Amino acid sequence: MNTLNERELERYDRHLKLPSFGLEAQLKLKNARVLLVGAGGLGCPIGLYLAAAGVGQLTVADFDSIDLTNLQRQIAHRQADLGKPKVLSLVQRMSDINDAIEVIAASERMTADTLPKWLHDVDLVLDGTDNFSTRYLINDACFFAKKPLVYGAIHQFEGQVSVFGPGGPCYRCLFPTPPPPESAPNCAEAGVLGVLPGTVGLLMATEAIKVLAGIGQPLLGKLLLYDALDSQFRTLALSPDPDCPLCGEKPQIQTLTPIAQVCAAPNPLEITWALAEKHLAAGIPFLDVREPFERERERIEPSHWIPLNALSPEKIPFDEKDLAVVYCAMGGRSLRAVETLRSWGYQRTFSLQGGIRSLNLKT
Ligand SMILES: [Zn+2]
């Protein structure tokens, strides 16, 4: 399809007037085929805006149905649709917005068996899911199929967005393995600010349009962090990890395999023991913020030690630019310490998720 008809020229008029966008980029969108996994908080704004923007073929995958707690943030669903499949509700809204595009509903669970089939004919994938098992599955499947993946995650008041794809890092470069179920809070219990998936979903939709239309600088090799409470955006550089179990030099994952169900989104200030262990071996400084009696009982060696209530800028045993891991018993105090350290300029400090106890949970 090398042209737009009269109605499309009118519909996309404001895109066509944009410098460095114009007819060429709009035709790229028209010819693009996209898979959106998830018709929830992230999926709703992504689906609505990509439909409005004129992405030619949009497949939405979701197997869940609408309940009343969804309506606080899943903006495409209506009260009249309670109990109906989310995917049917969202694709109906998308079709209502734009009848010039093809919208496909995939009302099945994405698994290691079914996902490759859906990836086959698409140009780009957006991960709008809210659980680790599907997130790792989508990452791995996109890596094997060599498809660009727009990733987004939300947790309470925080969100993160990145683009993974050929030549850049993958999700496992960032988080090599899913966290143990014991250390992952329940999705429903963690809570989320209703507007947050709107903000993060639209950042994801923006990245998808940039990749498809070939404009701007997508977040390839970068992780965008958003904190709604502080109104702050931060961008971290991400490099492919040579030790990545999927895309590294000696990959341990050779085929797409099912991943155990784990529910939760990562906090961008935390790292798992799987990654922290590598940092420890590489000589990255560790800081224990527990009380003396706790440190006497067990400790990570080597590690520096400053109890949380004694933390002050002049005592920090590493430089502002250094990568460092902070730990406590269960991950609560170390998270507060990392928030404090980052406010002092130590932007590369991370809290050990689940604390020193997560070492005992390690499988
Ligand atoms: Zn990787």
Residues whose N, C-alpha, C, O or C-beta is under 5 A from the ligand:
A	BS01	ZN	P169 C170 R172 C173 C244 L246 C247 G248
